[in-house]
Amino acid sequence: DSEGGLYVCMNTFLGFGREHIERHYRKTGQCVYLHLKRHVIEKVPGASGGALPKRRNAKLFLDLETNSDLNTDDFEYEDEAKLVIFPDHYEISLPNIEELPALVTIACDALLSAKSPYRKQEPDSWEEELQASKHAKTLVQLDNGVRIPPSGWKCSKCDLRENLWLNLTDGSVLCGKWFFDGSGGNGHAMEHYKETGYPLAVKLGTITPDGADVYSFDEEEPVLDPHIAKHLAHFGIDMLQMQVTENGLRDNDIKPRVSEWEVIQEAGVKLKPMYGPGYTGMKNLGNSCYLNAVMQTIFSIPEFQRAYVGNLPRIFDYSPLDPTQDFNTQMAKLGHGLLSGQYSKPPVKSELIEQVMKEEHKPQQNGISPRMFKAFISKGHPEFSSNRQQDAQEFFLHLINLVERNPVGSENPSDVFRFLVEERTQCCQSRKVRYTERVDYIMQLPVAMEAATNKDELIAYELKRQEAEAERRAPPELVRAKIPFSACLQAFSEPNNVEDFWSSALQAKSAGVKTSRFASFPEYLVVQIKKFTFGLDWIPKKLDVSIDMPDFLDINHLRAMGLQPGEEELPDIAPPIIIPDDPKALDIDESSVMQLAEMGFPLEACRKAVYYTGNLGAEVAFNWIIAHMEEPDFAEPLVVPAFGGAASSGAAGLGAVGLENQPPEEMVAIIISMGFQRNLAIQALKATNNNLERALEWIFSHPELEEDSEPALDVMDMENHANANILAETGSEGPRIKDGPGRYELFGFISHMGTSTMSGHYVCHLKKEGRWVIYNDFRVCASERPPKDLGYIYFYHRIPS
């Protein structure tokens, strides 16, 4: 398209496409733009083996990019830049130092040599991306008749059957280093390389239709082999079917795929690519699969489609001068990219022929690259702004937080997830009860491991695994715990002990139990399976379980009933504040720390919250977290202050008053938990010499101060909305909810592969037009075996009554 490229306003340095440049000119009156265009010369193999140049235009610096890899030796570039003057669209080719003032020339040169923020971050984003081996194109394979069977491998120089590597030159099967990748070996593969110089080897057991683990002895690092399918076929391995084609093995002769990675990604099954609106993939920006999975699910929901894509013209027309910093603009842009179908088109015949000539077995699907969206949505967040893997559940709540803070029109799409939870706490000694409500967005379902239906198999498997590890043999075939969904639902509804429960009826600590019920049922129910827990070393680990999640779910029996006849309420009396003379003598209640950590908050932040709230329980500590989560040292390790020093990690920046005059943080946290603003709590405590009871009376006797604090309270409330366990809003109207019957149907689930939230990979399955579809980053295919039993987060929609 000769009108392609990018127009950059020389006043605001914002970029626009051809379709939006006229609108920006009319809206702002800015008339000087830099027009950038990149011409790509693609080397296409010719009939004689040469390269035929093929010209095409490509847009520069696009956020919605296809997955064509233009950073290879197959492409050359020619860049073109012009200065364009509106409204006559007068063009001046660059460089042109004779006709342009020096200031304009300097500005153009600076802009042309600059990198956008996400381009600067790109090397970091791909710091773990493997590079193609220099030996891949020229690898020599010996025609020695070696054929590799689909199983039963053994090192040719010892008896080891694990950590085996297939040399891609001569077909030798040899063991790797001991604990090279977490399993055993005697280093025979490396010895073979030193003797022969054959550089590349593939790890047996990692070969799937999506690729394999390849190591280059010469380059001393894991590498990519673009010709891996051809190299494996030389030894009789069909990468797509993972079987030996020469000996006539049938599909049922092959061991079933049981590993989590294989089952969830449906490896070994030839999946049909899907194209068109709603079937657009998203490029992985380096451990950004958690974002891709969540956003694919979010934009499959009609309310979000209407709010952002349906309002796209209005959002774009009323967007600020810098749309890169506008949440609604970025959401509308991403939603349009996923739903328009413009970036998900089947390859034309010429491209198919090109793929065959390049020996590419997999169809090259296009898609979008959400660089600008990720840069904006993660700005200022210590975890999501990094290139590390993150928890999809945490990101979902973070996204809801931003949706709440940035309303679009009269309809708030996040309303479909919001529901009320009724918590009933009972003193076991006095039998008196307290009912409270809080807002929630996710139903967290515990894994009832004790209810596994295959306990005997699990015990036998664990014994075999320990024996194999002791004898340095290959582990036995995986046995996964099978947990009935009904058992998990039962565990959710059962009473839980309340640690360090303080009974207002007894005015002392006592045994207490808590049960949770739904005070309202949301339009869309999000169910998280609590697979992640903490080991004794505080390292997050994952339960590898299979749960028979139902397609249709009825939870009407979990409807809250409120105060029942014959029940007596606990008195509304706050527990006494006990401040130790020596802060170092205060122990940290680890059970409260674990409760907070399971909600997804950083472990060190949880420890600080429990410490600074005087071990008064997880609820009080939670409110401390809400008040401090925006502070830069929020997740830093706890540093116990010296006696008489600051009581809060966030005490700095509260004003010009010295730190020694700050009220005790635990008192501030209790007042905040009642719905008052932090500044108001501090002011009240200072005015009453840190007397909690008098401070509350002071607040109630100064209503004008509370009214002045309402805007800040609204911001705090919106922050609270995006967290999984928060107290109900105290406003007169209450939180917005969409209550209805508790009958649901499954329409999507997000699955995680890996051992912890800090590593692994996410994909999502969505039910569209009556069939399941798998979204694996930029690959979108019709699902053949949706692994509904291995999901992490499930999405249900209400069945109309």
GUKOLVO-124133 format. One record per residue (C-alpha): residue in one letter; x, y, z. Coordinates in steps of 0.05 Angstrom, whole numbers, plus 32768, in hexadecimal, padded with zeros to 4 digits. Example, Ala and Ser with C-alpha at 12.3 -4.5 7.8 and 13.67 -1.06 7.14 Angstrom:
BEGIN
A80F67FA6809CS81117FEB808F
//
This chain:
BEGIN
D800080008000S8022803F7FE8E7FFE8067801EG801A803C8056G804E804E8089L804C807780C9Y804080C280D2V806380E0810EC804B81258127M80898151812EN806881778167T8050813D8193F807C81058177L803F80D78174G803580A5813BF7FF7809D8110G7FE2807280D5R7FC6808E8095E7F7F808380ACH7F8980AE80EBI7FBA80E480D4E7F84811280B6R7F5B810D80F6H7F97811F8121Y7FA6815B80F4R7F5E817480F8K7F5C81688144T7F9E818A8156G7FB081B8811DQ7FF6819A811CC800E819D80D3V8055818180D1Y805E813580D0L8096810580C2H808080CD8093L80A6808C809CK80A28051806DR80CA80118069H80D17FEA8029V80E37FA28034I810A7F7B8000E80FD7F31800CK812B7EFC7FF1V80FE7EC57FD4P811F7E847FBCG811C7E807F70A81177E447F43S81627E447F39G81717E4A7F82G81807E947F7EA815B7ECC7FA0L81257EF37F7DP81197F387F9CK80D27F467FAFR80BF7F8D7FC4R80887F9E7FF4N80767FD78023A80747FCD806EK80607FFC80A5L8094801480D6F808E800E8121L80497FEE8120D802E7FD38161L80007FA3813DE80347F7B8119T80307F3880F6N805C7F00810BS80877F0280CCD80CE7F0380E4L80EE7F3C80BEN812E7F3980E8T814E7F0180C0D817D7EFA8086D81417EF08058F81317F3B8057E81527F7C8045Y81367FC18053E813180058032D8117803D805FE80F6807C8045A80E880BC806CK80C380FB8056L80AC813A8079V80628146806AI803F818A8071F7FF3818B807BP7FBF819B8062D7FDD8199801CH80048159802AY8043817A800FE807E81498014I80C98157801DS80F7811B8016L812B8111804DP8163811F8057N815D8166803CI818981988060E818281CD802AE813781D9802DL812B81CC8077P813D81F780B4A817581DB80DFL814581D0811AV811681A580F0T8150817D80D4I816B816F811AA8126815A8132C811D812A80F6D8161810B8100A81548101814AL811180E0813DL812C80B38107S8165809A8134A813980928172K811B8052818CS80D6804C81AAP80D1803381F3Y80BB7FED81E0R80F17FE881ABK81247FFA81E1Q81077FC3820DE81057F9081D4P814B7F7381DFD813A7F688229S80F77F498216W811A7F1681ECE81577F0B8217E81447EC2821FE81317EB781D5L815B7E8281B4Q81847E928176A81897E678138S81C87E3D8137K81FD7E508105H82027E0580F4A81B77DFC80E4K81BA7E0D809AT81FA7DE8808AL81F37DAC80B8V820E7D6C8098Q81E77D2D80A8L82077CEA809DD81E17CB98071N81EE7C7E80A0G81A87C6180A1V819C7C7180EBR81527C7280FFI813B7C898144P81007C648165P80C87C8B8187S80DA7C7181CCG81097C4281F2W81467C6E81EAK81887C5F820DC81CC7C7F820DS81F87C5881DDK82337C5C820DC82107C4E8250D81CE7C35826BL81AE7C798279R81687C85825DE815E7CCE826FN817C7D108258L818B7CF28214W81A17D1B81D8L819D7D08818FN81D87D218167L81BC7D3F8126T81F87D2C80FDD82017CE18108G81C37CCF8131S81E87CBA816FV81BE7CB881AFL81E87CCC81EAC81DD7CE78231G81E97D2F8246K820A7D4B8283W81F47D3882C8F81BE7D6882DEF81C97D90829FD817E7D9D829CG81677D7E82DDS81737D3682CAG81AD7D0682C8G81E37CF88294N822D7CE5828EG82417D18825AH82487CE7821FA82267D1881EFM825C7D4C81FCE82947D1881F6H82777D0381B3Y827A7D4B819AK82C27D5381B0E82D47D13818AT82AC7D23814AG829D7D6D8148Y82547D608138P82357DA08154L81EA7D99815DA81C07D6A8189V81757D678199K815A7D4F81DBL812F7D1281D4G80EC7D1981F7T80E67D6381E5I80D27D5A819CT808C7D73818DP806B7D90814FD807D7DD5816BG80C77DC88170A80FD7DA8819BD81377DB881CAV81777DBF81A1Y81BD7DCA81BDS81FB7DE18198F823B7DC581B6D82647DF4818BE823D7E32819FE82357E1981E7E81EC7E2D81EEP81A57E1781DDV81937E2C8196L815C7E2B8163D81607DFD8127P81327E1980F0H813A7DD880CAI812D7DAA8104A80F47D8580E1K81217D7480A6H815B7D5F80D4L812E7D3280FDA810E7D1380BFH81547CFD80ABF81517CCC80E5G81097CB680D9I80E87CE6810AD80A87D0780F1M80A47D46811BL805A7D51810FQ80457D0B8123M80807CFA8151Q80877CB48135V80B77C8C8108T80997C8B80C3E80C67C5380A9N80B07C1A80D6G80647C2380D0L80547C338118R800B7C448124D7FF27C7F814EN7FDC7C508186D80227C33818AI803C7C7681A3K803D7C8781ECP80067CB981FER801C7CFF820DV80137D0B8258S80417D468268E801E7D878278W80417DAC8240E802B7D79820CV7FE37D718222I7FD37DBB822CQ7FF27DD081EAE7FD27D9481C8A80167D7F81ADG80167D44817DV7FD27D568160K7FD07D79811DL7FA77DB7812DK7F827DDF80F8P7F947E2A80F8M7F5A7E5A8101Y7F557E9D80DEG7F277EDA80DFP7F087F088113G7F127EEE815AY7F487EBC8144T7F847EEB8145G7FC37ED5816AM7FF17F008194K803D7EFF8190N80637EEC81CFL808E7F2781E2G80BA7EFD820FN80947EDC8249S80557F038238C80287EC5822DY80037ED5826EL7FEC7F178250N7FDA7EF6820DA7FAF7EC1822EV7F897EF2825AM7F7C7F258223Q7F637EF081F2T7F317EDA8227I7F1D7F21823AF7F0D7F3481F2S7EE37EF681E8I7EB07F158218P7E7A7F3F81F6E7E7A7F75822CF7EC37F848220Q7EBA7F8181D5R7E827FB481D9A7EA67FE2820AY7EE77FE881E3V7EE07FD0819BG7E977FE68195N7EAB802B81AFL7EEC802E8187P7EDA806C815CR7EC48093819AI7F01807D81C3F7F308091818BD7F0D80D4817FY7F1080E881C8S7F5480CA81D7P7F8980F981F4L7FC0811781CAD7FED80DE81E3P7FC4809F81D7T7FFF807381EBQ7FEF80868233D7FA4807A822FF7F8980388249N7F4980388222T7F6C804881E1Q7F9D800F81EBM7F647FDF81FDA7F3C7FF481C0K7F797FEC8193L7F897FA781AEG7F407F9181AAH7F3B7FA88162G7F7A7F838150L7F5E7F42816EL7F177F478154S7F1C7F6A8111G7F3A7F2F80EBQ7F6A7F5E80C7Y7FA67F3B80E7S7F8D7EF480E0K7F877EE08097P7F967E9D8077P7FD57E9A804CV7FCB7EA58002K7FE17E707FD1S80247E917FC1E80357E92800CL80247E498012I80537E387FD9E80887E637FF9Q80807E3D803BV80877DFA8018M80C67E127FF3K80E37E278036E80D07DE38053E80A47E048088H80727DD0809FK80497DFD80CCP801C7E3480AFQ80367E7980BEQ7FFC7E9B80E3N7FFD7EE680EAG7FE77F0B8129I7FF47F498152S802C7F5F817EP80127F8381BDR80527FA981CCM80327FED81DAF7FF97FCE8202K802A7FA8822FA80567FE58237F801B800E824FI7FF67FDC827AS80357FC7829FK8050800D82A9G8064801882F1H80567FD08305P80957FAE8320E80837F698305F805A7F7382C5S808C7FA682ABS80C37F7282AEN80D17F3A827CR80C47F0382AFQ808B7ED282ADQ804F7EE882D7D80107ECB82F5A7FD47ED182C5Q7FA57ED88301E7FCC7F14831BF7FCC7F3482D7F7F817F2982D0L7F757F4F8311H7FA77F8582FCL7F807F8E82BBI7F3D7F9382E0N7F5D7FC8830CL7F6E7FF282CEV7F297FE782B1E7F0A800182F1R7F37803E82F2N7F29805082A9P7EDE804F829CV7EC7804D8254G7E7F80648249S7E4780538278E7E5580088279N7E8F7FEE82A1P7EA17FAA8282S7EC37F9282C1D7E7F7F9182E3V7E747F4C82C4F7EA97F2D82F1R7E987F508333F7E727F2C836AL7E687F3183B5V7E817EFE83E7E7E607EF5842AE7E907EDE8460R7E737EC0849FT7EA37EBE84DAQ7E8F7E998519C7EAF7E97855EC7EB27E4D8570Q7EAC7E5C85BBS7E747E8F85BDR7E537E76857CK7E477EBE8568V7E517ED2851FR7E657F0D84F4Y7E4F7F1684ABT7E797F42847CE7E787F4D8431R7EB17F598402V7EB97F6283B7D7EDB7F2C838EY7EEA7F1C8346I7F047ED58349M7EEB7E96836BQ7F2A7E758386L7F1F7E2A8389P7F4D7E0083B5V7F697DBE839CA7F4F7D8683C8M7F8C7D5883C2E7F717D2983F8A7F367D1983CAA7F617CFC8391T7F3F7CC08372N7F817C9E835DK7FA77C9E839FD7FC47C588396E7FE07C6B8351L7FFE7CAB836EI80217C8583A7A803D7C518377Y80557C878347E80787CAE837EL809D7C6F8395K80B37C60834ER80C97CA88344Q80F37CA88383E81137C66836FA81237C7F8329E81417CBF8345A816C7C988376E81847C68833FR818C7CA0830CR815A7C8082DDA81257C9F82B1P80E77CB282DAP80A87C8982D2E806D7CA182A9L804B7CDA82CBV800D7CCD82F6R7FE37D0B8302A7FB57D12833EK7F6B7D0F832AI7F417D3E8355P7EF57D408350F7EDA7D868345S7EA47D798379A7EDB7D6F83ADC7EFA7DB3839DL7EB67DD583A1Q7EAA7DB383E4A7EED7DCB83FEF7EDB7E1283E8S7E9A7E128410E7EB57DF2844FP7EC57E1D848DN7F0D7E328496N7F317E3F84D7V7F417E8984E4E7F887E9084FDD7F917EBE853AF7F467ECC853DW7F347F028570S7EED7EFA8589S7ECA7F3C8599A7E987F1585C2L7ECF7EF985F0Q7EFE7F3585EAA7F357F0285DFK7F537ED485ACS7F2A7E96859DA7F1F7E618569G7EF87E7A852DV7EE07E5F84EAK7ECD7E8284AAT7EA17E6D846FS7E987E91842DR7E5A7E958402F7E447EBC83C4A7E1B7EF983D6S7E137F03838BF7E237EDB834DP7E4A7EFE8315E7E387EFF82CBY7E7B7EDD82BDL7E997EAF82F2V7EE57EAA82F3V7EFE7E6B8318Q7F477E66832BI7F627E21833EK7F937E2D8377K7FCA7E028359F80027E2D8372T801A7E2783B9F805B7E3283E0G808E7DFD83F4L80B67DFC8434D80EB7E278410W80B67E5C8400I80BE7E4E83B6P807B7E4B8390K806B7E078376K80327DEA834EL80037DB08359D80007D858319V7FB87D6E831ES7F7E7D5B82F1I7F397D778305D7EFA7D6482DFM7EE27DAB82D5P7E997DAB82BFD7E7E7DCB8280F7E407DE082A6L7E457DF982EED7E0F7E058321I7E247E288362N7DE07E418378H7DE97E1983B8L7E227E4983CAR7DF37E8583CEA7DFC7EAD840FM7DC17EAB8440G7DD47EE48470L7DC87EE484BBQ7D9D7EA884CDP7D677EA48503G7D867E938546E7DCB7EAE8534E7DE87EE58560E7E197F178543L7E5E7F258560P7E647F6A8580D7E847F9E8554I7EC17FA9857FA7F077FB38562P7F417F8A857FP7F737FAE85ACI7FB37FC7858DI7FF17FA785ACI80327FC98599P80717FA685B2D80A77FCF85D3D80D97FAE85A6P80C27FA9855EK80F37F718551A80CF7F468585L80907F458559D80897F018537I806A7EFD84F2D802C7ED184EAE80427EA584B0S7FFB7E8984A6S7FE27ED08497V801E7EDB8469M800B7E9C8442Q7FC27EB2843BL7FD87EF3841CA800D7ED283F0E7FD87EA383D4M7FB27EE083BCG7FED7EF0838FF80107F2783B6P805D7F2683BCL80757EFD83F7E809F7F358416A80657F668411C80397F338436R806D7F2D846DK80707F788476A80257F7E8476V801E7F4B84AEY80577F6A84D5Y803F7FB284D1T7FF77F9F84E4G800D7F7C8524N7FF97F358510L7FAF7F478512G7F9E7F1784D9A7F9D7F14848EE7F627F448485V7F837F7E84A9A7FC57F708486F7FA17F6E8443N7F8A7FB6844DW7FD27FCA845CI7FE57FAB8419I7FAF7FD383F5A7FC880138414H801180078403M80127FDF83C2E8024801C8398E8062802C83C1P80A6801E839ED80C07FF283D7F807E7FCA83DCA809E7F8783CBE80E27F9583EBP80F87F698426L80E07F7B846CV81117FA78492V80FE7FAA84DCP81057FF384F2A812D8007852EF81088016856EG80E380598568G80EF805B851DA80BE805C84E4A8086802A84E9S80768028849FS809E801A8461G8073804E8440A807B80848475A80A780AF844AG808480E0841EL804980EB844DG805B8133845AA8090815E847BV8083814084BFG80BD811684DAL80B880CC84D7E80BA80C68522N807680E98526Q805280B784F9P801A808E851BP802480438522E8017802284E0E7FEB7FEB84FEM7FBB80208517V7FBA804284D3A7FAB7FFF84B2I7F6F7FF284E0I7F50803684D0I7F5C802B8485S7F3A7FE7848AM7EFB800C84A1G7EF88031845FF7F1B80728470Q7F5480928449R7F9B808A8460N7FA980D48468L7F6A80DC8491A7F7E80A284BEI7FC380C184CAQ7FA5810584D8A7F7380E8850BL7FA880C08530K7FD780FC8534A7F9E81278550T7F8E80F48586N7FD480DF859BN7FCD809C8578N7F8F8087859FL7F68805A8570E7F2480628590R7F2A80AE8595A7F4580B1854EL7F0580908533E7EDB80C1855BW7F0580FA853FI7EF880E284F7F7EAD80DE8502S7EAD81238522H7ED0814184E5P7EA3812D84AAE7EBC81678480L7F018147847DE7EE381058466E7EBD8128842ED7EFD81498417S7F1D81048412E7EE780E583E7P7F0D80E983A4A7F4880C683C2L7F1A809283E1D7EFC8084839DV7F4180768381M7F50804783BBD7F0E802383B0M7F1F80198367E7F627FFC837AN7F3E7FCD83AAH7F0F7FB58373A7F487F94834EN7F5D7F678387A7F417F238395N7F307F2C83DFI7F177F7183F3L7EE37F8E8420A7EA27FA58400E7E9E7FEF83EDT7E80801C8422G7E5B804A83F3S7E10805283F9E7E03803083B7G7E347FF883C2P7E5C7FD5838CR7E3F7FCA8347I7E2C7F81833FK7E067F58830AD7DE47F258336G7DBD7EEA8319P7DB77E9E831DG7DF67E76832BR7DF37E4882EEY7E2E7E4E82BEE7E4C7E30827EL7E977E2B8271F7EB07E558236G7EFA7E5B8242F7F367E48826DI7F7F7E5D8274S7FB27E268280H7FF87E2B829DM80327DFE828DG806D7DFD82BCT807F7DF38305S80727E3A8320T80557E7E830FM809D7E968303S80A67E6A82C6G80807E428292H804E7E54825CY80057E688257V7FD17E578221C7F867E608220H7F4D7E388202L7F0C7E5D81EFK7ECB7E4181D6K7EB57E668198E7E7E7E568166G7E717E148188R7EB97DF98188W7EF77E0181B2V7F327E2A8198I7F797E2B81B5Y7F9E7E6E81B9N7FE87E6081C1D80087EA581B8F80047EB3816CR7FEC7E6D815CV7FA07E67815AC7F847E238149A7F467DF9814FS7F4E7DCF818EE7F487D848188R7F537D7081D1P7F457DAC81FFP7F677D998241K7F2F7DB3826ED7F497D8B82A9L7F8D7DAE82ABG7F787DF782AAY7F8D7E2D82DCI7F577E6382D3Y7F127E5282B9F7EDE7E82829CY7E947E7482A0H7E597E9D8287R7E147E9E82A6I7DDF7E738286P7DA07E9E827BS7D667E8482A5
//
